[in-house]
Amino acid sequence: MAMTFEEAEALLTPAQQDALARCALEDAPPPSPLSEAQRVFCFGLSVLCEYEQRDEIFRYLL
């Protein structure tokens, strides 16, 4: 079964969410290798960027 963005979010620490959110906002490549939860979270962040909802990403910053 595929993991949802919300499930991935719950599995990541605030520091991990912060680091990945900063990569999304700065259009920087994420660190590698990524866990499955990190990949799903990054994909969700990229969707937010694609649909010009970058403000939503700021809630993940520490």
N, C-alpha and C positions, 0 to 999 in steps of 0.2 A: 504494500500500500504506500502511496506517495505521501510525503510529509507536507503539511500546509505551512504557510508563512507563520501563522500563529504558533504552531507546534515548534517550529525552528526558533522563533523568538523566545519561547519559554525555556528552551534548552541552552541558550547562550547567556553568558554573564553580561552585566551592564558594560564592562570594559570591552568585551568582544563586540557587542552591538555598537559601541562608540567607534571602535577602530574601523569596522566595516561601513558604518554610516559616513565617516569622514572620507573613506575611499570613494564612496558613491557621490558625495557632494563635490569632491575635487576631481572627479573623472579619473582617478588613479586606479591602477590594477590592485585587486585585493592580494593579500599575502597568500602564499601557497606552501604546502598543500592545504586545502580546505576540507573540513568535515562535511558530511551531508547537510547538517543543520546550517552550517555557514554558507554553503552553496545555495540552499533554499532561501535563506535570509538575504543574501546578495541579489538573488534573482528578484525577490520582492522589492528590494530597494531600487533595482534598475527599472522595474515597472513604474514605481512612483516617479522616478526621474523622467521616464518616457512620457508619462501623462501629465507632466508639469505640476507634480504635487510634491516638490522638493521640501516645502514647509513641513510636511509630515515627517520627513527624515530627521528634522531638528530635535524631535522628542527623544531620539536615541543618543544624542550627544550628552556627555557628562558635564 
